[in-house]
Amino acid sequence: QVQLVESGGGLVQAGGSLRLSCKASGSIFSTNAMGWYRQPPGKQRELVAVIFSGGSTNYADSVKGRFTISRDNAKNTVYLQMNSLRPEDTAVYYCNAHVLYRTPWGQRTGEYWGQGTQVSVSS
């Protein structure tokens, strides 16, 4: 069983910063892509940023230059540093991970989601 636990959301004024963390735990052998998605009120979930095991990254155009994704492979943890926050960044942020994990029958791969953390940016 694999679990993703997020932390770091909250309420901040426009122009402020927040840092989200997401730790994967369980019988993990390794993690491949780890990323952050968000779901604004009344809208669909969208990709914010993703980082691969080798360190390459992709960002949504709306957050380029403001958000930075990073990871600590030894801790199976992914971070999202969010600077220059805007009211339109308000959303529930979800962590996502593609994991190689152990079972009694060998290694398996799976995609997992965190429970979500609220980020609210006031104008």
Secondary structure by P-SEA (a helix, b strand, c coil): cbbbbbcbbbbbccccbbbbbbbbbcccccccccbbbbbcccccccccccccccccccccccccccbbbbbcccccbbbbbbcccccccccbbbbbbbcccccccccccccccccbbbbbbcc
